Amino acid sequence: MEMDSLSNGNNTTATASTPATVSPDSSAATARATPTPPPSSTGPQLTEALKLEHQFLRVPFEHYKKTIRANHRAVEKEVSAVISGVTDAASADFSPDDAVNHLNSLVSRLQGLKRKLEEGSRAENLQAQKCRARLDHLESADGENLSEWNSTRLKRILVDYMLRMSYYDTAVKLAECSNIQDLVDIDVFQEAKKVIEALQNKDVAPALAWCADNKSRLKKSKSKLEFQLRLQEFIELVRAENNMRAITYARKYLAPWGATHMKELQRVLATLAFKRDTECATYKVLFEAKQWDFLVDQFKQEFCKLYGMTMEPLLNIYLQAGLSALKTPYCYKDDCTKEDPLSQEAFRTIAMPLPYSKQHHSKLVCYITKELMDTENPPQVLPNGYVYSTKALEEMAKKNDGRITCPRTGSEYNYTELVKAYIS
Amino acid sequence: MELSTIKDAFDRVTKKQKLSSAKTQEMLDQIRQEIESALDKMQSANNSDPEHNYKAVLNELKANLLKIAPLSQMEGTQKELNVALSKYGKLLEKYFNPDISKAYRNIDVDIHTLNQIIANHFYRQELFDIGDHFVSVVGEPESASTMKAPFLEMYQILEAIKNQNLEPALNWASMNSDKLAQSGSDIVLKLHSMQFVKILQNGTRDEALHYARTHLSPFASSHMAEIQKLMACLLWTGKLDRSPYHALLSGSNWDKLAEDLKREFCNLLGQSYNSPLSVTVAAGVQVLPPLLKFMNVMAGKKQEWQTMNQLPVPVELDREFQFHSIFVCPVSKEQATEDNPPMLMSCGHVLCKQSILKMSKNHTKMFKCPYCPFDIDAVQCRQLYF
C-alpha cells in the first residue's frame, strides 16, 4: 500500500447496496435516499483502524502494573520488617516472655500480610482479566458485526469524553446501558476524580499523595507537578499571612527544587514581600483562584501521560480528523445534501478553522441518485453544462418519452442531445 | 504482527505474575513456619536453662531466615515478571500507534456546540435518558437539544410499527401529507398498503375494499401495478398465506417499512439518516492512519501543519462518505473550484479551466487532448456543473 493514498474499492460492488434500496418502480424520491451505508470491511482498513487503539490497551495495562508494583512494595516492606524484627530479638535483651510475645506479633503480622496479599492478588487478576477482555474485543472486530463494533467504539469514545470532562455519572450511565464497563476506564478516572475534586476545594493533599505514589515515574518524565503543588501551598500560607510557617515550609519542601527551578521559586518566594491583595501584576496573578484551575489542568496532563492516554479527549481527535476528511467548499452551500454532517450548523462551526480534504482522483456523485458516476454508470452532459448519471437520465427519459428535464435549471432536452463525458 | 502474538505475550505476563504470587506465598509460609517452630522450641525448652536457650533459638531462627533469603527469592520472580511486562509494553508500542494526537490541531472548540452535538446524538440513538442526564449535567438549556422532541415522536412511531400497529405512522403521514407529496415520497402508499394487507388478514373483504377505495385509490394512476397487485389480494381475504402473494405477509416487510419510515421522517426533518456524529467519527477513523503516518515521516513539518489549508495527504474515503462531486484535473492534479471549474473538451475528456488555458496558451492555439489525439479548440470547451 502506497503511503500517500489509502485506496478503497472504488467500484460499486465493493459497497454493495443492501436490499433496502431502490425498488424497481420507485419514484425519484426513494432513489434519492442513500443506501444504508455498509461498514468498511476491507482487511487492511480494519487493521489500520485497530492500530489506533493504543490507549484502549495501555490504560488497563498501566493500572495492572501499578497494582503489581504496589503489592510488591507492601510485601517487601512487611517482610523486611519481620526479618529485622527477628534480628532485633536475637541481639536485644528480651526476657523469655517478651521474646515469645515479640515472635507472636511477627506471626500475626505475617498473617495480616497474607490476607492483604490474597486481596491484592484478586485485584491483580481482575485487572489482568480486563486487559484480556480488551484484547478479545479487538480481535472480535470482523466484517460480520462491524457496524455494531463501530457503534460500540463511538460509545467508548463518548465515555472517554465524559470522564475527561469529569461528567462521571453520565459516563457510568452510558457504560452501563451499553454494557461496556470492561471496555472503558471509569475505575482509573475515579482515582483522578478524588484528586481533582480536592484541588477544586483548594486541598493539595490527595494530589501530593498521588505524586508520592507515582514518584519514580514522575521523576523519569521530569514532572514538576509536585513542585507546583508545593508552591501553591506556600502561596496559601502567605495568603493567610502565616509568614513564619511559610518560610519553614519553603525551607523543607521548596528548597530541594531550587536547583532545577530557581526562577520560578524566586518569583513565588517573593510573594512574601507582597501581600495577598497586592496590585502588582506579576504577583497578583499568583494569588488568583485561577491558579487552582491551572493545577487541575497540570494534574490531568500528568495523569494522562502516566497512563498512556492522549492529552485531548478521543472525541476531539476523531471529530477533527473526520471533519477535515469530509470538508469541501461544497459543504457550505445551501443545497448541500442533508446526509453530509457538514450541512449541519454545529458541525460547520467546528469545521471552520480546519483544513479541507484532499483527493487525488475524481469522484463524481450524481445529483439525482446520489450514486457514483463511474465507467459502469458514466456521466452525461446536458447542453446547459449540467451533468447527471446515465442511470438517472435513462430512467427519466423512459418515463417521459425520451425527454429529460434538468432538475436544477428546469431546462428540457431530448435524450439524444446528451453527450458522454470521460473522466478517469 | 498480529493480535495473537500480543495475546500470547500477555499470557506470558499472567503466567509470570502467578508464579511471582505463588513464590511470595511460599516465602511467607516458610518464614511463618520458621518462626512458629522457634516458638515451639521456646515453649518446650521452658524448664531447662530458659535464658540461654531462648537466645540460641532466636539466633538459629535468624540464621535460618538468612538461609531462605525470602527477599532475594521474591526479587527473582519479580524480575522475571518485570521482563515480561516490559516486553508486552514494548509490543503494544510497536504494533499500535502510541500517540494518535500527533495530527491534532490545538484549536479551541466551542464547548456548547460540542455539547449540543453530543446531546442530539444521544436523542437520535434513542438514548433519551442519557441525553437528558447529559443536558442537565452540562447545563445546556432545553432549547439546545432540538432533536429530542422530533426523535421521541419518531421512535414512538417505530415502536408501534414493531408491534404491527400503524396508527401513529398513519397519523403522522396524514399530518405531513403535503410535505410528503412534495418530496415525491411513496411512504404514504406503503403505509396504506401494509394496513390494507393487515385488514385482509384480520378483517372482512368489505372492510378491505372500503379501505382500498378510501386510501389506495388516490395512488391508482401513479402506482398502477402496485394497486392492481393489492386488489388481486382481495380474492384471498383471510387466507393470504395460501395465495401467490403470501410474501406480503413476511415479517421482513415490517422491518423494511420501519426503515423506510425512518428515512422519510429524517428527510422531512432536514436531517440525515445516520447520526452525523457517527458518520464524522467513522470518517475520522479512516483518515487518521495515513495522516498520522505523514506526521511521523514529516516530523519537521509540524509547525507548517498547524496552518495548512488542506490536508497534506490525499485520502480515499469509502463510498458512503462521498457527498459531493470532487473533480481532480488529471493534468494539474488540482481539485476543481469555482474559479477553476471543470471544462468539457470536444473529445469528451475533461480538464480544469486553468489547464486548458495553459495548454492553449491563453486561447491562442489549438492543443492535443492528453488522452486522445483530438485537436482541441479552447474556445469550444464548455463548463461542467456536477
Interface residues (C-beta under 8 A of the other chain):
Chain A: M3 D4 S5 L6 S7 N8 N10 T12 A14 T15 A20 D25 S26 S27 A28 A29 T30 A33 T34 T36 P37 P38 P39 S40 Q45 E48 A49 L50 K51 L52 E53 H54 Q55 L57 R58 F61 K65 I68 H72 V75 E76 V79 S80 V82 I83 V86 T87 A89 A90 F94 P96 A99 V100 L103 N104 L106 V107 L110 Q111 L113 K114 L117 S121 E124 A128 C131 R132 L135 L138 E139 N150 S151 R153 L154 I157 L158 Y161 M162 Y167 D169 T170 K173 L174 C177 G308 T310 M311 E312 L315 N316 I317 Y318 L319 Q320 A321 G322 L323 S324 A325 L326 T328 P329 Y330 C331 C336 T337 K338 E339 D340 P341 S343 Q344 A346 F347 T349 I350 P353 L354 P355 Y356 S357 K358 Q359 H360 H361 S362 K363 L364 V365 Y367 L372 M373 P379 V381 G385 Y386 V387 R408 V419 K420 A421 Y422 I423 S424
Chain B: L3 I6 K7 F10 V13 T14 Q17 S20 S21 T24 Q25 M27 L28 I31 R32 I35 E36 A38 L39 M42 Q43 P50 E51 Y54 K55 L58 N59 L61 K62 L65 P70 L71 M74 Q78 L81 L85 Y88 G89 L92 E93 Y95 F96 N97 P98 D99 I100 S101 A103 Y104 R105 I107 V109 D110 T113 L114 Q116 I117 I118 N120 H121 L127 D129 I130 H133 F134 V137 V138 S183 G184 S185 D186 S222 H223 A225 E226 K256 E259 D260 R263 C266 N267 G270 Q271 S272 Y273 N274 P276 L277 S278 V279 T280 V281 A282 A283 G284 V285 Q286 V287 L288 P289 P290 L291 K293 F294 V297 M308 N309 Q310 L311 P312 V313 P314 V315 E316 L317 D318 R319 E320 F321 Q322 F323 H324 S325 I326 F327 V328 P330 K333 Q335 T337 E338 L344 G348 H349 V350 Y371 R382 Q383 L384 Y385 F386
